[in-house]
Amino acid sequence: MRWPFLLAGILMLALVWGGPLQAVAGHGFAAHMAMHMGVVAVAAPLMAASIAGTRVDPSPGRPLLFGPLPASLVELLVVWGWHAPGPHEAARSHAGMFALEQGSFLLSGLLVWIACLGFAASGRAGRSLLGTLGLLLTSIHMTLLGALLAFATRPLYDHGGHAMPDHQLADQQVGGIIMLLVGGASYLLGGLVLMARLFREPTGAGARGAPS
């Protein structure tokens, strides 16, 4: 277990869920997006990195559950589903739905990062390749959703019904830019790190032993 990574991830969750962002996320889309990215693109990779390849890594014994490509698809469905106007507004209006949304963001983020950083495949090179594809596909769909929000010509959500449409649109566009810069970059960087590892490891190298 790599405790510094785990503690950093937990601290990020504490800042996201217990800090000032939560107070304004109900009526500010950019604040909501900052919370989302803090969970899936910062806290989740830190927490996954704390256990990847260790004895507590759940991926080696569950290759079907922690397959990088299925995990990427799960996160796509979770992220795009919660950003549909109906579910998004429900999460802004009801504490229970908000908790469900944030919990599903964390679980799907952990699923992707553990699947891609872990060692479920039989060989390290094969795992690195699949992990690279999983993270790059996630980066692509995060970037696409961020671009749709950033370049939209009308507000898709009614954050703070008293706000003028122009203000709501600008807030939404800032949220899209946050997703582009933080979400897309985090998953892209993770994919590039795994890709670089492909070139460092000898062909046919066996699975890495699990450190404590």
N, C-alpha and C positions, 0 to 999 in steps of 0.2 A: 504494500500500500504506500503510495506517495502522498504523505500527509499534507505537504504544502499546497499541492494542487487541490486536494479535497477541501481544505480549509478556505482557500481562495474562492472556490466555487460556492461554498456555503455562505461566505461573506457577501458574495455578489447577490445571491438569492435574498439575503437579509436586507441588503440595500434596495433591491428592486421591490420586494414585497412589503418592507417596513419603512421605506424612505418616503420622500416627498412625492415621488412619481405616482404612487397609488392614489394620493389625494386628488390629483388632477386628471388621472387617466379616464375617469368617467365622463369628462366633458372636454377632453383634448386628445385628438387622435395621435398627434406626435408623441405625447407622453405614453399613450398605450403602446405605440410601436417601440419606444425606447425600453419599456418593460419587457415586451416580447423578445427583443433582440438580446437584452440582458440575460434572459433565461436560456434561450436556445443557442445563442451564438457566443456567449461568454461563460455562464455558469455550467451549462451542460458539457462543453468540451473539457473544461477544467476538471470536473468531477469524473468524466470518463477517462481522462488521462491519468487520474490518480489510481485507477484499478486495471487499466489495459495491460494485459500480459502478466498480471499478478495472480496469486492463488485465488483471489476473490473475483476475478474476471469471469462473468457468467457465460461468455460467448463460446469458449472451446467445446463445452458439452452440449450446446444448443445451436448448431449451425443453421437450422431452418428458421428458428425464431430470430437469430441475430445475423441473418444474411444482409449484407450492405444494400443491395438493390431493393429487396422488399422493404427494408427499414426506411430507405429514402422515399419509397412510394407511400408508406404510412405517414411520414411527416408531411409529404405533399398534401395528402387528404386532410390531415389535421389543420395545417396552416391555411390552406385555401378555404376549407370548410368554415373555420372560425372567422375568416375575413369576408365571407358572404354577408350582405347587409343584415339579414335577419338574425343569424346567430351572433354577429358582432354586437348588434344593438341589445340583444338579450343579455350578453355578458356585461354590458355597460350598465344595465338597469337592475340586475338581480345579483345579490352577493353569491348565491349558490352557483349560478351560471358562471360568474367571474372566477370562482374557485375551480370549477370544472375546466374552464378554458385554460387557466394558468397551469393547472395540474397536467392537462393533456399536452401543453407546450413542453413542459419539463420532461415528461415521460417519453414523448416522441423524440425530443432532442437527445435525451440519454440513449434511446434505442439506436439512433443513427450513429452517434459518436462512439458508443461502445462497439457496435457492429463493425464500424470502419477502423477503429483503432485497435480492437482486440485481435485475437488470433484463432478464430473459429475454423478457418480453412486448414488443410493439412500441411501446407507449405507457406513459408513467410512471403515469398514472392507472389504467390497466387492471392494471398490475403491482402497484400499491399495493393495489387492491381484492382481487386474488387472494391477495396476500401476507397481507392482513388476515384473509381467510377461512381460509387455511392455519394461521396462528398461533392464531386463535380456536378452530378445530376441535381443534388440538393441546392447547390449554389446557383444553378441555372434557373430552377423554379422560384427560388427566392428573388433572384435578380428580375425575373419576368414580372412577378407580382409587385415588386417595388417599383418597376418602371410603369406598370399600369396605374398604380396609385399616384406616382409622381407626375405623370403626364396626362392625367385625367382632366377633362375640361369642365366637369361638374362634380360637386361633392356627392360621394356615395353613402355617407353616413351622416346622421343628425346628432353630432356631438354638441350638446348645449343648445337646445332648440332656439334660444334667444339670439344666438350668434348670426351675423349676416352670412349669406351664402358665400360671399367672397372670402370672408375670414375662414369659414369651414373648409373651403377649397384649398386655401393656402396652408392650413393646418394639415390637411390630408396629404398635400404634396410634400411637406416637410417630413411627414411620417414615411412616405414612400422613399424619400432620399435616405432616411435613416436605415430602412431595410436594405436599400441598394448598397450603402457604404459599409454597414456593420454585418448584416446577414450574408450578403453575397461574398464579401471579402473574407469573412471567417471560414466559411465552408470551402472557398476557393483556396485559401492558404492551407487548410488541412489537407485538401487533395494534393496540392503541390508538395507538401512535406512527405506524404506517403509515396508520391511518384518519385521523389528524390531518393527515397529509401530503396526503391526498385533498382536503381543504378548503383547503389552502394553494396547491395547484398549479392553474393555469388549465386549463380544459377543452380537451382536444385538444393539450396540450403534448407535444412529441416526446420520444423517449427521451433520457435524460441522457447527455451525453458522458462518456467514461471518463477520470477523472483518473489521474494516475500515482501 
